[in-house]
Amino acid sequence: MTREIHGVAAAPGVALGPVKWLASTPVTSSSDAAGSDVEAEISRAETAFETVAGRYAVQASAAQGPAADILFMTSALAADPALLDQVRTGIRAGGPTAHSVTEAVAHFAGQLAALGGMMAERASDLRDVGQRVVAELLGVDPPGIPDSAEPFVLAAQDLAPADTATLDPRLVVGLLTVAGGPTSHTAILAKALGIPAVVACPDAVEIAENTVVVLDGTGGTVEIEPGKERREEVLAVRARQADAPTGPGRTADGHAVPLLANVGSVADARLAVELGAEGVGLFRTEFLFLGRQSAPTVAEQTEQYAEIFRVLGERPITVRTLDAGSDKPLPFLNLPDEENPALGVRGLRLSSVDEGALLDQLTAIEAARQATGAVVQVMAPMVGTVEEANYFATRAREAGVHSPGVMVEIPAAALRAEQLGAEVDFFSIGTNDLSQYLFGADRMSSSLAALHNPWQPALSATIAMVVAGASKHHVKVGVCGESASNPEFACVLVGLGVETLSMAPRSLAGVRAMLAEVTLEQCRNTAAAVLVARTADEALQAARTALGRGK
């Protein structure tokens, strides 16, 4: 008999296949004995860390976009001098080498977890580093992706970046995790790979190996042992998706909705063009800054931006200035240690520490635009006040930028959208951080993942507020958060008055197909139904009814 369990939708799409669990037996250091030569043991530990860091770096070089960024950051964790110092101390105190690694990793992971926010996500990454270093020391294989001759749904307590980034979407057709959240590394990488995903699903532990399931990464449900009719229905849906329309995004009655891509590298830009993106709604520039001891020069930045601009041709591009903080440490900025980086000196606030970094970046973006003739607008992250919006717009225009804008991800900006709109030309709503701050819920906490469900009515109400405020000054509003990649919620956004939707390139086809099936009036009716819903579940069901999609 079919049974349904619920998690949190993390990457859109429907998958059908047998469940295979990630090998979850942890690598333990209990079999490791203390070595008699302390310096030799320290050298052995250093070599193991270097080997693991090198493997992450190789994976990062072969990856694209978010996967590359996450793997480079994980490589940096494996090379952290403070972590190695702690390991050396443990070995010198007489501890076995592998045990000293485990203890040091547990110590630093605990500190990261206590900080919350993005730092808590890095605690999970650090534990994976520790597992791989211990495995290297003991000469055993770390837990890995199961072998299979047929496509399957991969299930796990959680997935490490090194595992997720290397998945083959032709073999792994769905992801299901007990922990995690909709903005975790697993979710981000699943979207980048185009793999449907459901996270924060504690009941998943009841699913036995090789049990066939239908995983709905749009609704956040998992059907266990579906019947023949349901399986055929899913296969038919996937066949329709394979034949999805191409071309510009528009509703069934011809209302244009430009579908844009989120990119962070040249490879991302090429993929966006290949998959039919009409432009770029979020160009993440952090790839130029991470992993460096000194800031990139204006010339270096100009060259890199120009390369991506040329790939995109005449398609419009929205560039986000540097969005980093103490959770993405940049040595050359000398950022202070902060207990809560998500609420600290990050985004535009970095200019209070080093205004030159912002001015150099604006200069380079404008130089690249002039060199390529690209259509470019620039926005700043973490803007909450009129003063901040005015400051950024002034500096951007002084650098030659014709169209400055701001990201709306702080509730204060949403509340004062009309006033901020008098200072800038456009808004881009980052629903990931907006949800975090709106609900006071850590993006990386699996226990709070339900609050990051885009169907929470308060999120739609806040977006409606932004659109209303923006209209007073004819300011354009787009969404570049993960919610835009949910085909059904994309209809809600259009109904609320959002003009452009930006998402991971592999999500474009599903959203394009969904919009082509509904009219603008249906989208508006759907948005109205969501705004009066009491709960996230009610909002989802009301939306599906308004869209004529049933359950």
C-alpha positions in Angstrom: 0.0 0.0 0.0 1.3 3.4 -1.0 2.3 5.7 1.9 3.4 9.3 1.8 6.0 11.0 3.9 6.8 14.7 4.0 10.0 16.7 4.0 11.0 20.1 2.6 11.1 20.8 -1.2 14.7 21.6 -2.1 15.1 21.2 -5.9 12.1 21.0 -8.3 11.1 18.0 -10.3 9.7 14.5 -9.9 11.8 11.4 -9.7 10.9 7.7 -9.8 13.3 4.9 -8.8 14.5 2.6 -6.1 16.1 4.1 -3.0 19.8 3.4 -2.3 21.3 4.6 0.9 24.7 6.3 1.1 27.1 4.1 3.0 26.8 5.7 6.4 29.2 3.8 8.5 31.6 6.4 9.8 35.3 6.0 9.5 36.5 5.6 13.1 39.9 6.3 14.6 39.5 3.7 17.4 41.8 1.2 15.7 44.6 3.7 15.5 47.5 3.4 18.0 49.9 6.2 19.1 53.1 6.2 17.0 56.5 6.1 18.7 58.0 8.9 16.5 56.0 12.0 17.2 57.5 14.1 14.4 56.9 11.3 11.9 53.2 11.1 13.0 52.8 14.8 12.6 54.3 14.6 9.2 51.9 11.8 8.4 48.9 13.9 9.5 50.1 16.9 7.5 50.4 14.7 4.4 46.9 13.3 4.9 45.5 16.8 5.2 47.4 18.0 2.1 46.2 15.0 0.1 42.5 15.6 1.1 42.8 19.3 0.4 44.3 18.5 -3.0 41.5 16.2 -3.9 38.9 18.8 -3.1 40.8 21.3 -5.1 41.0 19.0 -8.1 37.2 18.4 -7.8 36.7 22.2 -7.6 38.7 22.8 -10.7 36.6 20.3 -12.7 33.3 21.6 -11.3 31.2 24.7 -12.2 29.4 27.5 -10.4 28.2 26.8 -6.9 29.8 23.3 -6.8 33.2 24.8 -7.6 32.8 27.5 -4.9 31.7 25.0 -2.2 34.5 22.6 -3.0 37.2 25.4 -3.0 35.9 26.5 0.4 36.0 22.9 1.7 39.6 22.6 0.3 40.5 25.7 2.4 39.0 24.0 5.5 41.3 21.0 5.0 44.3 23.4 4.8 43.3 25.5 7.9 46.5 26.2 9.9 44.6 26.4 13.2 43.1 22.9 12.6 46.5 21.5 11.9 48.0 23.1 14.9 45.3 21.5 17.1 46.1 18.1 15.5 49.9 18.6 16.2 49.1 19.4 19.8 47.1 16.3 20.2 49.8 14.1 18.8 52.5 15.7 21.0 50.3 15.0 24.0 50.5 11.3 23.2 47.3 10.9 21.3 47.0 8.5 18.3 47.3 10.4 15.0 43.8 9.6 13.6 42.2 10.1 17.0 43.9 13.5 17.3 42.4 14.5 13.9 38.9 13.4 15.1 39.3 15.4 18.3 40.5 18.5 16.5 37.8 18.3 13.9 35.1 17.8 16.6 36.4 20.8 18.5 36.3 23.2 15.5 33.1 21.8 14.1 31.4 22.4 17.4 32.6 26.0 17.4 31.3 26.5 13.8 27.9 24.9 14.6 27.5 27.2 17.6 27.9 30.2 15.3 24.8 29.3 13.2 24.1 30.6 9.8 26.5 29.7 7.0 29.1 28.7 9.5 27.0 25.9 10.7 26.9 24.5 7.2 30.7 24.6 7.1 30.7 22.5 10.3 29.1 19.6 8.3 31.7 20.2 5.6 34.5 20.1 8.2 33.3 16.8 9.6 33.5 15.4 6.0 37.1 16.6 5.8 37.8 14.8 9.1 36.3 11.6 7.8 38.4 11.7 4.7 41.6 12.5 6.5 41.1 9.7 9.0 40.3 7.3 6.1 43.6 8.4 4.4 45.5 7.8 7.6 44.0 4.3 8.1 44.3 3.4 4.5 40.5 2.7 4.0 37.9 4.2 1.7 35.6 6.9 3.1 31.8 6.5 2.8 30.8 7.0 -0.8 28.0 6.9 -3.4 26.6 3.3 -3.9 27.2 1.5 -7.2 24.2 0.8 -9.3 23.5 -0.3 -12.9 20.1 1.4 -12.9 19.0 5.0 -12.0 18.1 5.4 -8.4 17.1 7.9 -5.7 20.0 8.5 -3.4 19.1 8.7 0.3 21.4 9.8 3.2 21.4 11.4 6.6 23.1 14.3 4.8 25.4 14.7 1.8 28.9 16.1 1.8 29.9 18.6 -1.0 32.5 16.1 -2.3 29.7 13.6 -2.8 27.0 15.8 -4.1 29.1 17.8 -6.6 30.2 14.7 -8.4 26.8 13.0 -8.9 25.8 11.9 -12.3 22.2 13.1 -13.0 21.7 10.3 -15.4 22.2 7.8 -12.6 21.1 9.6 -9.5 17.6 10.8 -10.4 16.6 12.1 -7.0 18.1 13.1 -3.6 16.5 12.5 -0.2 18.1 13.5 3.0 17.0 13.2 6.6 18.7 16.4 7.6 19.6 19.6 5.7 17.5 22.5 4.6 16.2 24.1 1.3 19.2 26.4 1.1 21.9 23.9 2.3 24.8 22.9 0.0 22.9 19.7 -0.9 19.9 21.8 -2.2 22.1 24.3 -4.0 24.1 21.6 -5.8 21.0 19.6 -6.6 19.5 22.6 -8.4 22.7 23.2 -10.2 22.7 19.5 -11.4 19.0 19.5 -12.2 18.3 16.6 -9.7 14.9 16.8 -7.8 15.5 16.8 -4.0 13.6 16.6 -0.8 15.5 17.4 2.5 14.7 17.6 6.2 12.6 14.4 5.9 13.1 12.4 9.2 10.7 9.7 8.3 13.0 8.7 5.4 14.9 6.5 7.8 11.9 4.0 7.5 12.5 3.4 3.8 14.3 0.2 3.1 17.0 -0.2 0.5 15.7 -0.7 -3.0 12.2 0.4 -2.1 10.7 2.2 -5.1 9.5 5.8 -4.4 8.1 8.8 -6.2 10.1 11.9 -5.0 8.4 15.3 -5.6 11.1 18.0 -5.2 8.5 20.7 -5.9 6.0 19.7 -3.2 8.4 18.1 -0.7 6.7 14.7 -0.6 7.9 11.1 -1.0 5.4 8.4 -2.0 6.6 4.9 -0.9 5.8 2.0 -3.1 3.5 3.8 -5.6 1.1 1.8 -7.7 1.5 1.0 -11.4 -0.9 3.9 -12.4 1.1 6.4 -10.4 4.4 5.2 -11.8 3.1 5.6 -15.4 1.8 9.1 -14.5 5.2 10.1 -13.3 6.9 8.7 -16.5 4.4 10.7 -18.6 5.2 13.9 -16.7 8.9 13.4 -17.2 8.3 12.7 -20.9 6.4 16.0 -21.2 9.3 17.8 -19.4 11.7 16.4 -21.9 9.6 18.0 -24.7 9.2 21.3 -22.9 8.9 24.4 -25.0 11.9 26.5 -25.7 12.3 30.2 -26.3 11.3 33.2 -24.2 9.3 32.7 -21.0 5.7 33.6 -21.3 2.3 32.6 -20.1 -0.3 30.8 -22.2 -1.9 34.2 -23.1 1.4 35.8 -24.1 2.5 37.7 -21.0 6.3 37.9 -21.2 8.2 36.7 -18.2 12.0 36.8 -18.9 13.6 33.7 -17.5 17.2 34.4 -16.4 20.0 32.4 -14.9 22.1 32.6 -11.7 25.7 32.2 -12.7 29.1 32.4 -11.0 31.6 31.4 -13.6 32.3 31.2 -17.3 31.2 27.6 -17.4 27.9 28.6 -15.7 27.4 31.3 -18.3 27.9 28.9 -21.2 25.4 26.5 -19.6 22.9 29.3 -19.2 23.2 30.1 -22.9 22.9 26.5 -23.9 19.7 26.0 -21.8 18.0 29.0 -23.2 18.4 31.7 -20.5 17.3 35.1 -21.7 19.9 36.7 -19.5 21.5 36.6 -16.1 19.6 37.8 -13.1 22.4 37.1 -10.6 26.0 37.1 -11.5 27.9 36.1 -8.3 31.3 37.6 -8.3 32.7 35.9 -5.3 34.7 33.4 -7.4 37.2 36.1 -8.1 37.9 36.8 -4.5 37.7 33.5 -2.6 40.9 31.6 -1.8 43.1 34.6 -2.4 45.6 36.3 0.0 45.3 39.6 -1.9 42.5 41.4 -3.6 42.2 40.9 -7.4 43.4 44.0 -9.3 41.0 46.1 -11.4 42.7 44.7 -14.5 42.2 41.1 -13.3 38.5 41.7 -12.5 37.9 43.5 -15.8 39.3 40.6 -17.8 37.2 38.0 -15.9 34.0 40.0 -16.2 34.6 40.7 -19.9 35.0 37.0 -20.6 31.7 36.2 -19.1 30.0 39.2 -20.7 31.2 38.0 -24.1 29.8 34.5 -23.6 26.4 36.1 -22.8 26.4 38.4 -25.8 23.4 40.7 -26.0 21.6 39.1 -23.1 21.1 41.5 -20.1 23.3 40.8 -17.1 22.7 41.8 -13.4 26.0 41.8 -11.5 26.0 41.5 -7.7 28.9 43.2 -6.0 30.9 41.1 -3.5 28.8 39.2 -1.0 31.2 37.9 1.6 31.6 38.1 5.4 33.4 36.3 8.2 31.7 33.0 7.0 33.5 33.5 3.7 36.7 35.0 5.0 38.8 37.1 2.7 42.3 37.6 4.3 42.9 40.9 2.5 39.8 42.5 4.1 40.8 41.9 7.7 37.3 41.3 8.8 36.6 40.9 12.5 35.6 37.6 13.9 31.8 37.6 14.5 29.5 35.5 16.6 26.8 35.7 14.0 28.2 36.3 10.5 24.7 36.2 8.9 23.9 39.4 10.8 27.4 40.9 10.6 29.7 42.9 8.3 28.8 41.4 4.9 27.5 42.5 1.5 27.5 46.3 1.1 28.6 46.6 4.7 32.1 45.5 3.7 32.5 49.1 2.3 32.8 50.3 5.9 35.9 48.1 6.3 37.4 48.6 2.8 35.6 51.0 0.5 38.3 50.6 -2.1 37.3 47.0 -2.8 33.8 48.2 -3.8 35.1 51.1 -5.9 37.6 48.9 -7.7 34.9 46.3 -8.4 32.5 49.0 -9.8 35.3 50.4 -11.9 36.1 46.9 -13.3 32.5 46.1 -14.1 32.0 49.3 -16.0 35.3 48.8 -17.9 34.2 45.3 -18.9 30.9 46.6 -20.0 32.5 49.3 -22.2 35.0 46.7 -23.7 32.2 44.3 -24.6 29.1 46.4 -25.2 27.2 44.2 -22.8 23.9 45.3 -21.3 24.8 45.4 -17.6 23.2 46.6 -14.4 24.8 46.3 -10.9 23.2 45.6 -7.5 24.4 45.6 -3.9 23.5 42.9 -1.4 22.5 43.4 2.3 20.9 46.9 1.9 18.5 47.8 4.6 18.2 51.6 4.7 17.6 54.6 2.4 21.1 55.9 3.3 22.7 52.6 2.2 20.7 52.6 -1.1 21.7 56.2 -1.8 25.3 55.5 -1.0 25.6 52.6 -3.3 23.7 54.3 -6.2 25.9 57.3 -5.9 29.1 55.4 -5.9 27.9 53.2 -8.8 26.9 56.2 -10.9 30.2 57.9 -10.2 31.9 54.8 -11.6 29.8 55.1 -14.8 27.2 52.4 -14.0 23.9 53.5 -15.7 21.5 51.2 -13.7 22.2 50.6 -10.0 19.9 48.5 -7.9 19.7 46.7 -4.6 18.9 43.2 -3.4 15.9 43.0 -1.1 16.8 40.4 1.5 16.4 42.3 4.7 12.8 42.9 6.0 13.6 46.6 6.6 14.2 47.0 2.9 10.8 45.4 2.1 9.0 47.6 4.6 10.6 50.7 3.0 10.5 49.6 -0.6 8.8 52.8 -1.7 11.5 55.0 -0.2 14.4 52.8 -1.4 12.8 52.8 -4.9 13.4 56.6 -5.1 17.2 55.9 -5.0 17.7 53.0 -7.4 16.5 51.7 -10.7 15.6 48.1 -9.8 15.1 45.6 -7.0 16.1 41.9 -7.0 14.5 39.9 -4.2 16.8 37.3 -2.7 14.2 35.0 -1.1 16.8 32.7 0.6 18.1 35.4 3.0 14.8 37.2 3.0 13.2 34.1 4.5 16.0 33.7 7.0 15.6 37.2 8.3 11.8 37.3 8.0 11.3 34.2 10.1 14.3 34.6 12.3 15.3 31.1 11.2 18.8 29.9 10.4 19.0 28.9 6.8 21.2 25.9 7.6 19.1 24.5 10.5 17.3 21.3 9.4 15.0 21.6 12.3 13.8 25.0 11.0 13.7 24.0 7.4 9.9 24.3 7.2 10.2 28.1 7.8 12.2 28.3 4.5 9.4 26.7 2.6 8.5 29.3 -0.1 4.8 28.5 0.4 4.9 30.3 3.8 2.2 33.0 3.2 4.3 35.6 5.0 6.9 35.4 2.2 4.4 36.1 -0.5 2.9 38.9 1.5 6.4 40.5 1.9 7.1 40.1 -1.9 3.7 41.8 -2.6 4.7 44.7 -0.3 8.0 45.1 -2.3 6.2 45.1 -5.6 3.7 47.7 -4.3 6.4 50.0 -3.0 8.5 49.7 -6.2 5.5 50.6 -8.4 5.5 54.1 -6.9 8.7 54.9 -8.7 8.3 52.5 -11.6 11.1 50.4 -10.2 11.4 46.9 -11.8 11.3 43.9 -9.5 12.8 40.5 -10.1 13.4 37.4 -7.9 16.8 35.7 -7.9 16.2 33.4 -4.9 15.7 29.6 -5.0 12.0 30.0 -4.8 11.9 31.2 -8.5 13.0 27.7 -9.6 9.8 26.1 -8.2 7.5 26.0 -11.3 4.3 26.4 -9.3 5.6 29.1 -7.0 7.0 30.9 -10.1 3.3 31.4 -11.1 2.6 33.0 -7.8 5.5 35.4 -8.3 4.2 36.4 -11.7 0.8 36.9 -10.2 2.3 39.1 -7.5 3.7 41.4 -10.2 7.3 40.1 -10.3 8.7 40.9 -13.7 11.7 38.6 -14.1 12.7 35.2 -12.6 16.3 34.1 -12.2 17.3 30.5 -11.2 19.9 27.7 -11.6 20.1 27.1 -15.4 18.8 23.6 -15.2 15.6 24.8 -13.6 14.7 27.0 -16.6 12.9 24.3 -18.6 10.5 23.3 -15.8 9.5 26.9 -15.1 9.2 27.7 -18.8 6.9 24.7 -19.3 4.7 25.6 -16.3 4.2 29.2 -17.3 3.3 28.1 -20.9 0.3 26.2 -19.4 -1.3 29.0 -17.4 -2.7 32.5 -18.1 -1.7 35.7 -16.4 -5.2 35.8 -14.8 -4.6 32.3 -13.4 -1.3 33.5 -11.9 -3.0 36.5 -10.3 -5.8 34.3 -8.9 -3.1 31.9 -7.6 -1.2 34.7 -5.9 -4.4 36.0 -4.3 -5.2 32.5 -3.0 -1.8 32.2 -1.4 -2.0 35.6 0.2 -5.1 34.6 2.2 -3.9 31.1 3.1 -3.3 30.4 6.8 -0.4 27.9 6.5 2.2 26.8 4.0 0.3 23.6 3.3 -2.9 25.5 2.7 -1.1 27.9 0.4 0.3 25.1 -1.7 -3.0 23.3 -2.0 -4.8 26.6 -2.8 -2.2 27.3 -5.5 -2.6 23.9 -7.1 -6.3 24.3 -7.2 -6.1 27.7 -8.8 -3.6 26.4 -11.3 -5.9 23.4 -12.1 -3.3 20.9 -10.9 -5.3 19.2 -8.1 -3.2 17.8 -5.3 
